[in-house]
Amino acid sequence: MAATFETPARGPRWYLIPVRVLLVTFVVTLLSFAVSLLLGICAVVLAAKLHRIQPDLRIAYRYIALPAASVVAAIVLISASFMEVRHYRRAKVLRRMEHQIGPAI
């Protein structure tokens, strides 16, 4: 007969929701800024070569990467908030159901 070790599962923590939302938003915003900056630099350099002028890479920062990252940040902030609240509510209901029924063996 094998010994069963039950680890007490902690319930969902509501105060961690904003931390997770802000962390995910920050990471995704940085990633989108990096990708859009790379694409913006490539586009500015290509346009400068076609027009035979010196490339002004400030355009890639000001008019391409920053607005794109801002839009992505707003979308991620809203969607991550909804997803985390939904996950919290689901975990709370499942925890309550497990408490009423009993732990699964």
C-alpha positions as CSV (number, residue, x, y, z in Angstrom):
1,M,0.0,0.0,0.0
2,A,1.5,3.3,-1.1
3,A,1.4,6.3,1.2
4,T,-0.5,9.3,-0.1
5,F,0.8,12.7,0.6
6,E,-1.7,15.4,0.4
7,T,-0.4,18.9,-0.1
8,P,-2.8,21.6,1.0
9,A,-3.8,23.5,-2.1
10,R,-3.9,27.2,-1.6
11,G,-6.9,29.1,-2.7
12,P,-6.8,31.7,-5.4
13,R,-5.4,35.0,-4.3
14,W,-7.2,38.1,-5.6
15,Y,-4.4,40.5,-4.8
16,L,-2.1,38.7,-7.3
17,I,-4.4,39.5,-10.3
18,P,-3.0,43.1,-10.9
19,V,0.6,41.9,-10.5
20,R,0.1,39.2,-13.1
21,V,-1.8,41.5,-15.4
22,L,0.9,44.2,-15.2
23,L,3.7,41.7,-15.6
24,V,2.2,40.1,-18.7
25,T,1.4,43.5,-20.2
26,F,4.9,44.8,-19.6
27,V,6.5,41.7,-21.2
28,V,4.2,41.6,-24.2
29,T,4.6,45.4,-24.7
30,L,8.4,45.1,-24.7
31,L,8.3,42.2,-27.1
32,S,5.9,44.1,-29.5
33,F,8.1,47.2,-29.3
34,A,11.1,45.2,-30.2
35,V,9.5,43.5,-33.1
36,S,7.8,46.7,-34.5
37,L,11.1,48.6,-34.1
38,L,12.9,45.9,-36.1
39,L,10.3,46.0,-38.8
40,G,10.2,49.8,-38.7
41,I,14.0,50.1,-39.1
42,C,13.9,47.7,-42.0
43,A,11.1,49.7,-43.7
44,V,12.9,53.1,-43.1
45,V,16.2,51.7,-44.5
46,L,14.4,50.2,-47.5
47,A,12.5,53.4,-48.2
48,A,15.7,55.5,-47.8
49,K,17.5,53.2,-50.3
50,L,14.7,53.5,-52.8
51,H,14.7,57.3,-52.6
52,R,18.5,57.4,-52.4
53,I,18.6,59.5,-49.2
54,Q,20.1,59.0,-45.7
55,P,17.8,57.0,-43.5
56,D,16.4,58.8,-40.5
57,L,15.8,56.1,-37.9
58,R,14.0,58.4,-35.5
59,I,11.0,57.8,-37.7
60,A,11.0,54.1,-36.8
61,Y,10.9,55.0,-33.1
62,R,8.4,57.8,-33.2
63,Y,5.9,56.8,-35.8
64,I,6.1,53.1,-36.0
65,A,7.4,51.3,-32.9
66,L,6.0,53.5,-30.1
67,P,2.4,53.7,-31.5
68,A,2.3,50.0,-32.3
69,A,3.6,49.1,-28.8
70,S,1.0,51.5,-27.2
71,V,-1.9,49.9,-29.0
72,V,-0.6,46.4,-28.1
73,A,-0.2,47.4,-24.5
74,A,-3.8,48.7,-24.3
75,I,-5.2,45.5,-25.9
76,V,-3.1,43.2,-23.7
77,L,-4.0,45.1,-20.5
78,I,-7.7,44.8,-21.2
79,S,-7.6,41.2,-22.4
80,A,-5.3,40.0,-19.6
81,S,-7.5,41.7,-17.0
82,F,-10.6,39.8,-18.2
83,M,-8.7,36.5,-18.5
84,E,-7.2,36.8,-15.0
85,V,-10.6,37.7,-13.4
86,R,-12.2,34.8,-15.2
87,H,-9.4,32.4,-14.1
88,Y,-9.8,33.7,-10.5
89,R,-13.6,33.2,-10.5
90,R,-13.2,29.7,-12.0
91,A,-10.6,28.7,-9.5
92,K,-12.7,30.0,-6.6
93,V,-15.7,28.0,-7.8
94,L,-13.7,24.8,-8.3
95,R,-12.1,25.2,-4.9
96,R,-15.6,25.5,-3.3
97,M,-16.8,22.5,-5.2
98,E,-13.8,20.4,-4.1
99,H,-14.4,21.5,-0.5
100,Q,-18.0,20.4,-0.6
101,I,-17.4,17.1,-2.4
102,G,-14.1,16.2,-1.0
103,P,-10.7,15.8,-2.5
104,A,-10.2,13.4,-5.5
105,I,-8.1,10.4,-4.7
